[in-house]
Amino acid sequence: MNKWCYDALMVNRDPDWVFALNTVPAEKALQTVLDYFGAFTGYRITDLALCVYEQSSVVPCGSLLWRGDKYLMKEEKGIPVDYSGLEGIYRYYREYDIDPVEVYLSVMKDHGIRPWIAFRMNDAHENSAPVVYLRDQEFFDKAAENGWMIGEEYGYYAHNYNFAAEPVRKRMLDYIAEIAGRYDAFGFELDFMREIYCFDFRHDPDICETMTGFMRDVRKILNDIGAKRGHDIKLSVRLARSAKEAKGYGFDAAGWAKGRLVDVIVPTARWECTDSGILVKEWREVLGDEVALIPGVETRFLKSTAIFPEISKAYAAAWYAEGADGFYLNNHDYTAVERNIRSYDIHRKTALEGLRRYVVTYQDITSLGELWHPLPMDIPGSISISVGPITKDSKAKLIIDFDGDTPPAVTVNGVRLHGPKAGKPFVRPDVSDPSRDVYITDNPLSYDMNGIVTDGQLDIAFDTAGTVKYIEVSIGN
């Protein structure tokens, strides 16, 4: 077991933290930053990763464009622009002489939280827009002119930078070296799920070798800086749901582990869902015990539907049972939202306390040509899921949404379940509008699972013709 990260709860704060600070009078600026980052303290959070790069740098730098410099622009590439929303970050650095990242590091260290700095390595937001506040437009245009993008075959990701191009790698290495040299963080996170399309992986046979060379360079940068500071600097990488998938994109995490290039792997979904089927056991086998494994959830679990603590706990319980070292919350940055605050108490023990609801979801991106998307499922048929431990004292039930003439008979781990009973429609808040409810299931059926005992694995078989559209295992209700 990796001791430093045992039972870690790691939260990622995405780059729009700059807008949370907004513009305030100079005399209130420092307190505003202290209050903002202080809101993440006092919970069970052990690690916080603050993102400072997303197509351009959120903080001033010499190696590439600082986003704040766009605040004063009125025209870009002959197109009228209004980047006044960047006024806050511009004034903090240029007028108030306050570096919010330095304040963040200080607040985290004062509260015993390990501070990380994260980079979105190949973000694709608004990549088709002629100009956008996010973008280092000069390098974007140069990349297009020189063929340093992965190409039109990749659709939405066509304008992603191709890490096979040496200038693309050098630009990021220079930036990482500059930021790591400036900020004394516990570790740095390379977020390759924004986006994982970093190569022409359908045609380039050398992608793993190229990316491993890049990772070796990053590791050397951090080792050299750490040696000067007198302490190790950790390196975390956010990747796809399985080691096999990640390697298909060019990320040979098994080789990195053997070469001691990384300290943490964070497998997650990409964005529109939380992937309930992350292959934690496979990752654990590939990484061994030296590399920390911290799988995570998104802010949503089924497209527009917000994730909430009972679901996060269920995934955490399942992944801990399969060998995870900790649990990761991606984009869980809204400390004023009650459901997120309750998620900040998740760890090995609390994941098993109270109600947990394991919902079968899907993956939202794949390099292998076929998404894992088990529902809707035509039956008769079966599915295996990992839900974490269920004891003889657990109150557990299986909830499904079913289309067919006769409710299905269900067997779990060889035991025929009682039921079904009519369940209540499953309602949860919409991500974009928390005041609006979203119906996930209209006519759910509930089956009693009392008496089912497992360390985590459930083999569920349906023997009646029809279609299962939704599967949930509710434990502890």
N, C-alpha and C positions, 0 to 999 in steps of 0.2 A: 504494500500500500504506500502511495506517495504521501509522506507525512505532512509536508508543508501545506498541501491543499486538501487534506482530509476533511470531508464534509463542507467543502467550500460552497458558498452561495455567491455567484459572480453575476453582476448586473452590467449590461452595456448601455451607455448613454449615447444616442446617435448624434450626428453633427449639428442638428438644429437646436442644441442647447444654447447656441449663441442668441437665438431669438427670444429665449426665456428671460434673458437679462435686459433686453430692450434698451431704451435710452432713459437714464435717470439723471437728476442733478449730480454734479461732481461730489457733493458732500454726502450723498447717499449711495454712491457707486460701490464702494468697498463693502458696505454692509449688505447690499443687494446680492453680491457674489457670495459672501459668507452665508447668508440665509439660504441661497439657492442650493449650494452644495451641502450645507448643514442638514437639509431636509432628507438626505440619504443616510444620515447617521441615526443611531438609536434603534436600529433594527438588527436582523440577523445577517445583514450583508457583510461578507468577509472581503470581497474584492469588487472594485468598481472600475470599469474601463471607459474612459472618456475619449470619444472620437474627435480627432483634430484634422482629418483629411478626408475629402470627398470630392474628387476631381480638381479641387484647389485646396490650399491650406487655410484652415480656420484661424491659425496663428501666424503672425508675421514671420517671414523667413527669407533667406537669400537664395535658396536653390530653386524656387518656383514661385508662382503667383500667390500672393496673400489676398484672400477674398475681400478683406476690408478695403483694399485699394480700388475696388469696383464701386464703392459707395459714391464717389465723386463723379462717376461717369454719367454723361447724358446721352452719349452716342457710342455704339460699338459696331464696327464693320459697316458704318453708314446707316445703322438702324437705331432709331431713338430708343433709349432704355431708361428705366427708372429703378435703381437699386437702393432706394431710400430705406428699405427694410434692413439694410446692413449698417444703419447709423449707429446702433448700440455698440457693436463690436468695434467699429471704427473709433468711436470716442473713447472706449475703454483703453485702447492701446495708444491712440495718437494724442488724446487730450487729457485723460485722467491718469495716464502712466500706471495703469493697473493691468497686470497680466492675470486673467481669470484662471489660467491653467496652473500657475504657481500657487494661487489661492486654493484651488482644488487639491493640489498635492499636499499642501499644508493641513487643510481640514481633514483629509482622509488619514494622514499620518497621526494627527492629534487624536483621532477617534479609533485608532487601531485597525483601520481598514486599509487593505493593500491597494495602492493606486496603480492603475494601468493606463497607458495611452494607446489608443486604437487608431488604425488606419483602414479606411475602406479602399481596398487595393485597386478596384477597377469598376467604380460605380457607373451605372448606366442611366441615371435619372436624366430625362430630357435630352438624350443624346442626339435626337433628330432636330432639335431646335437650332436655328441659325446662331443665336446667342442666348446665353443664360447666365444668371449670377453665379451659379455653381462653378463654372468652367474656367480653367486656364485656357483661354481661347487661342492664344498664340501657339501653345504646344499642340492643342487639338487640331488646328489647321495644318501645322507642320506634319503631324502624324498622318493626316488624311493625304497630304501631298506626297509623302514618302512611302505610303503603303504600310504604316505601322499599326494598322487596325485589322481585326480578324476577318472582316469582309461581309458582304451582303448576304451570303449564305446563312448567316446566323441571325437574320431578322432583327428583332429588338436589340440584340447585342452587337450588331454589325460594327458600331463605332467604338466598341471596347478596344483598349490598347492591347496589342499583341506582344506578350512578354518574350516572344522569340526575337524581337527587335532589340538589339543591344541598347539603343538610346532610351527605350522605354524602361528597361531594367535599371540603367544608370541613373535616370531621373529619380526613380523611387529610392534607390540605394542612397543617393546624395541627400534626399529629403529625410529618410530614416536616420541617417548619420547625424544630420543637423539637429533634428528634434531630440533624438536620444542623447546627444551631447549637451543639449540645453537643459532638459528636464530630468531630474533624478527620480524617475518612476521605479516602482517595484518590477514592472515588466511592460512589454509592448505586445500588442495584439495586431496580427495581420488578418483582416477580415476579407477572406476570399469568397464569401457568400454574397458580397456586393462588389463585383459579380464573379462567379466562378468561371465564366467564359473568358479565359486569359490567353488562349491559344487557338489556332486553327486546328483543333484537336481531331477533326475528321480526316485530315490529310498530312499533318506534320508528325513524323515518327519519333522525333527527338524531344518531345515536350517534357517528359519526366526528367531527362538529363539536364535540360535547360533550367527548369524550375528548381531542381536540387542544387544546381550551381548558384542560383540566386539565393536560395535559403542558406547555403554555406557562407555567402558573402554577408548576409544579414547577421548570422550567428557570430561571425568574426567582428563585425562592427560592435555588437553588444558586448562581446567578450573583452574587446580592447577598452571600451569605455568603462565596463565594470571593473577591470583591473586597475584603472586609474582611480576609481572611486572606492575601491576596496570591498566591493560586494558583487555578488552575481546579479545579472539582470535576466529575468525570465522572458521567454518568448512563447506566445500562444498563437495558435492559428485556428480560425473558424473555417470548417470544411463541410463537405456533403455528408449524407446520411450513412454512408458505408465507406470503408477503405477502398473497396473495389470501384465504387463510383468515383471517388476522389482521384484515384489513379487514372481513370479514364479521361479526366480533365487535365492531367499532367502533374498531379500532386502525389508523389510517392511517399506517403507518410510512414510506411514501414521502413523505407530506407533512411528517412530522416531520424526515426527512432534509433535505428542501429548506429547511425552516425552522430547521435547526441546533438542534433541540430535544433530540436524543439523541446519545450518543457510541458506544453499543454496542447491537446487537440480538443476542439469544441465542435462536435457534429450537430448541425441543426438543419431545419428546413430553410428555404430561401426567404419567403416572405408571406405568401397569401394564406398559409396554413401552418399549423404545428404538426410535424410528422410524427405520428404515434409509433411508427415502425422503425425508428433509428436502430441500426444494427450494433448495439452496444457490445454484445458478446464478441462479435467479429472484431470490432475496434480494440477491445481489451486484449484479444489474442495477438493482434498485429502489433500493438504498441508495447506489450510487456508491462512490467510494473514501474519502470523508470519514468515514463511519460504519463502525466496526469490526463485523465479522461473526464471531461465535464460536458456532457450533452445538454442541449438547451431547447427552450421553447420560444416562440414568437409572441407578439402581442395579440395575435389572432390565431384561432385554431381551425376555423372553417370559413375561409374567404372573409366576408365582412363581419364575422361574429367575433366579439372580443373574448379572449381567453380569460379565465378567472381562476382563483386559487384552488378550488376543488379539482379542476382539471390539471392544473400545474402540479399539484401534490400527487395525483395519480401517476403522471408520467415520471415524476421524481422517484416515487416508490418503485416503479417498474425498473427504472434504469439503475438505481442503487442495487436492486436485487441481482442485476446482471453484471455488476462490477464497476459501475461509475464511481469516481472519486468525489464528485460534487455535482452541482446543478447550476444551470446558466439561464438567465432571463435576458433575452435580446430585445432591445428597444423598450424595456420597461422603465420608462423615464418620467412617468407622471405621478409624482409623489402625492399629489392632491387627490388622486383617484383611489377610493377605498379598496377596490379589488386588488390594485397593485400593492398597496401597503400590506394587505394580508399575505401577499405572495412573498414579502420580504422576511417572513418567518419560517420559510421552508428549509428543513434539513432532514437528516435521516430519521430522527424521531418524530418530528411533527408531520412528516409526510405520511405517517401511518396513523395519525390521530384524527378523529372526527371524520367527516364525509370526504371521500375522494371519488371522482367520477372519471373513469377511463373511457375516452371516446375514440373510436377507431377513425383515423383520418387518412392521409395520403401524403406522398411527396409531391413537390411542385416543380421539380426540375431534375433532369437526368442526362447523363452522357451516353447511356447505353441504349437509347432508342425506345424504351418502354417504361412508362411511369408505373410505380407501385400505387395502384388506385383500386383497392379491393372492393369498394362499394360504388354503385349498387351491385349486389351479388345474386345471380340467379341460383336458385336452390331446387332440388336437394344439393347440398354441398357442405363444406366445412371451412373453418378458418382457425388459425392459431394466433394467439396474442399473449403478450406478457404484461401482467397487471400489478406485479408485486405480490407480497405475501397475503394470503387469506387464511385465517385461522378458524377453528370450529366455533369461536365466539363472535366472529365477524357477521354482521348483518349485510348480506350481499344479494344483489339481484341483477339479472340481465335485462336490459331494456333494448327493444328493437323497434324499427318502423318497417312495416311489411305490406307488400302488395300481393294479394292472392285471395283465393276463395276460402281457404281454411287456415287458421293460424297454425304455424308450424310446431311440430313436436321438436324439442331441443334436448340434446345430450351434451353435457360438459364434463370432460375428463372421464367419460364412460358412465356418468350418472344422469338418468333422465330427470329433467327439471319439472317442478310443479308449475302449473299455470297454463295459459297466460291470464293475467288480469289486465284490465284497461289501465293505462298509465296517464299521467298528466302531460299535456303538451309542454315541450322543453323550450323555455323562453330565456333568452339572454340579451344583453344590450348590444346594439350596433356599435362597431368601432368608431365610425365617423360621427355618429349622433347617439351618445349614451342615453338620451331620453327616449329613444325609439327601441322597441323590443323586436327581436327577430325570432320567428318560429323555426326551430331546427327540425322538429318532428311534429306532425299534425295529429297522428293517431298511434301513439306508442303502445306497445305491449310489454308487460312486465312479467318476468319469470323469477320465482323464488330460488335463490342459490344457496340457502342455508344448508350446511352439511358439506359443502365443497371446501376442501382444504388443499392448499397448494403453496409452494415456495414462490410462485409467480406465474407459471405457465398455465394457460387455459386452451384446451382444444375443444372447439364448439362445433357441433354438427347439427344441421337442420335437415329433416327428412320429409318435408312437405313441399310440393311444387309452388313456386312463387318467386318473389324478388325481395331480398332484404336490403333496405335503403340506408339503415342507420343501426349502429351497434354501440352500446354503452354498457360498461360494467360499473355499477354503483356499489360502493363498499362503505359500510359504517353509517348508513343513514338510519 
